[in-house]
Amino acid sequence: MVWLLYVVDKNGVSKDMPIKRILTTFEKHFREAKPINRTNIRRDLRKAKAEGLVAEDTTKSPSTWYLIQGGTKMAEGLVVRGRGSQATA
């Protein structure tokens, strides 16, 4: 989910998203992928939070999730690696 939050942020769509919007965004843009479960999104975001990648804004209803510095760095690394593998293909 870190990369999805990164992409929507960098494309000016949103800096933070509730779980339902993360789910609908993923399903809209990755129809060929196996559907993901809302419970798994919550689990993965909590794990990413513990790893210092994302944070949750509980002042909003529903709460929203957003990248913090560690998540941005990780996502940027994924982009660099992805571009590198495309360049060699």
C-alpha positions in Angstrom: 0.0 0.0 0.0 3.0 2.3 0.5 3.6 2.5 -3.3 -0.1 3.3 -3.9 -0.1 6.1 -1.4 3.1 7.4 -3.0 1.7 7.3 -6.5 -1.5 9.1 -5.7 0.4 11.7 -3.7 2.9 12.4 -6.5 0.1 12.6 -9.1 -1.6 15.3 -7.0 -4.6 13.1 -6.3 -4.5 13.0 -2.5 -1.9 13.1 0.3 -4.1 10.8 2.5 -6.7 8.2 1.9 -9.2 6.1 4.0 -9.0 2.4 3.6 -12.1 2.2 1.4 -10.6 4.6 -1.1 -7.3 2.7 -1.1 -9.3 -0.4 -2.0 -11.4 1.2 -4.7 -8.4 2.9 -6.2 -6.5 -0.4 -6.4 -9.5 -2.2 -7.8 -10.0 0.5 -10.5 -6.4 0.6 -11.7 -5.4 -3.0 -11.3 -8.5 -5.0 -12.5 -6.3 -7.9 -13.7 -4.8 -8.3 -10.2 -6.3 -10.6 -7.6 -8.9 -8.7 -5.5 -7.6 -7.5 -2.1 -9.4 -7.7 1.2 -10.1 -4.6 3.3 -9.0 -6.4 6.4 -5.6 -7.2 4.7 -5.2 -3.5 3.8 -5.8 -2.6 7.4 -3.3 -5.3 8.6 -0.7 -4.2 6.1 -1.1 -0.5 6.9 -0.7 -1.2 10.6 2.5 -3.2 9.9 3.8 -0.3 7.7 3.0 2.1 10.6 5.0 0.0 13.0 7.9 0.1 10.5 7.8 3.9 10.3 6.4 4.1 6.7 2.9 5.5 7.2 0.8 7.2 9.7 -2.9 7.4 10.5 -4.9 10.5 10.9 -7.6 9.5 13.4 -9.0 13.0 13.7 -10.8 12.3 10.4 -13.8 10.1 10.0 -13.1 7.6 8.6 -9.4 7.8 9.5 -7.0 8.3 6.7 -3.5 7.0 6.0 -0.6 8.9 4.6 3.1 8.4 4.0 5.7 9.7 6.3 9.4 10.2 5.4 10.4 6.5 5.7 7.5 5.5 3.4 8.4 8.1 0.8 12.1 7.0 0.8 11.0 3.3 0.5 8.6 4.1 -2.4 11.2 6.2 -4.2 13.6 3.3 -4.0 11.0 1.0 -5.5 10.6 3.5 -8.4 14.3 3.6 -9.0 14.6 -0.2 -9.0 11.6 -0.5 -11.3 13.0 2.0 -13.8 16.3 0.2 -13.7 14.8 -3.1 -14.6 12.8 -1.5 -17.4 16.0 0.1 -18.8 17.7 -3.3 -19.0 14.7 -5.1 -20.6 
